[in-house]
Amino acid sequence: MNPWNAKIARIDQPEPGLLSLSIRADGSNEVLVLVTLPGALRLGIVDARPRGASASPSLTQLRRHLEGARIDAVETSRRAARLSLTRAGVARFLIAAPSKPYGAWWLCETDGSVVLRSPGAAAMAPAEDGHLESRSPGELRDGGTAAVDAHRSLRREQLQRLLLRHLKRLVKKRDAILGDLERAATADELHERASLILAHLSEIPTNARSFETESWDPEPRSIRIELDPRKSPTETAQELFKKSKRLKRGLDVAPNRLASVEKEIAELHRVSGALPDCPAGELIARLEALGVSTTAPVERVRKRRQAGVRLPYREFRSGDASAVLVGRGAADNDRLTLRVARPHDLWLHARGVTGAHVVVPLSKGQSCSAETLVDAATLAAHFSDLRGEMIVDVLYTPRRFVHKRKGSAVGSVTLGSEKVIAVRVEAKRLQRLLENEQKSAD
């Protein structure tokens, strides 16, 4: 006799690492929960269905296969839990196992072939490692509360690790900005060295590696200036002038970026302090509001291209979720700048080289945030001939100051007014932007 005599009415994954199966047996409704967070495989039966996230695409597919199926047996081993199911006369297994980061599940035929699996799960379900222990409904009812409590505790520990990881990234970002500010403090010294080189051109030997002179201070001091023998002293001086200007321009946005990062760090410290007493739902909401990912990687949903429509740009999302449009090519740059962008939008382009036109759509009277400006400038640098450079000068101006002369080359424009930002291309920032490309805009 089947001790279960239960049918699956609904399948949910309210939180990462927690599967809940609403079952009906002998006229009563219960919920079978499976905890699959790393380090814990727990099963139990509780009275109420845990609430949480809506169904993902993969879970929606699993529902189509299993809702209405009869549970024939529930078994566990050291590595996994296995539910024997029958639906419309077809027998299958639902296997769940703890794995990083949030566990995995597989729907398998009785011969082991996989019908469906959770995102990120291995191609094959874990092999049985010996004896499978049958679990009865009564046994799982006794352990239901313990299973839910175990998930809550493990999930809280996991959220704390995610918070600390995000905090470390922000601290590194803050240190990088502080480093930029320290380097900017040397701008005047670089300018002075460049001026001294030009003032003493006649005294510098050919192919010299350095020369010594005195500063122009009221109390002169001895200065040793390094030179590149492969370049003329004039070229070295011009490079020092450019570097000095670039460092000074970086001061335009660095203070705002620093203030923004320090504000995030302070808020994360407050959330960390409230972690032990904060309800899980509120904790997740506060972390997500600060940009801390609290769930498994988002499943990519394929979207059909709109028939006959090709947009002249690729769309990305900045750190504060603002859209950033990047032209696909020379002709597309013209379409983006002259037809799509509005006069009050922000326009960007890598300085002095061939590259994509970049547009940040803005409302009238709206200013671009410092974070979005740096993100957009990073994309302008990446989609230009200066890709791979550590620091790139990027022009930016309202679209109304961008003009195209009659007869000019495709993609070529002139600017009536401009500012320059020396953007420091950060690998993690660039990776985040490229991963956030809005594929539906293809």
Secondary structure by P-SEA (a helix, b strand, c coil): cccccccccccccccccbbbbbcccccbbbbbbbbbcccbbbbbcccccbbbbcccaaaaaaaaaccccccccccccccbbbbbbbcccbbbbbbbbbccccccccccccccccccccccccccccccccbbbbbcaaaaaaaaaaaaaaaaaaaaaaaaaaaaaaaaaaaaaaaaaaaaaaaaaaaaaaaaaaaaaaaccccccccccbbbbbccccbbbbbbbbbcccccaaaaaaaaaaaaaaaaaaaccaaaaaaaaaaaaaaaaaaaaacccccaaaaaaaaaaacccccccccbbbbbccccccccbbbbbcccbbbbbbbccaaaaaaaacccccccbbbbbcccbbbbbbbbbbcccccccaaaaaaaaaaaaaacccccccbbbbbbccccccccccccccccccccccccccccccaaaaaaaaaacccccc
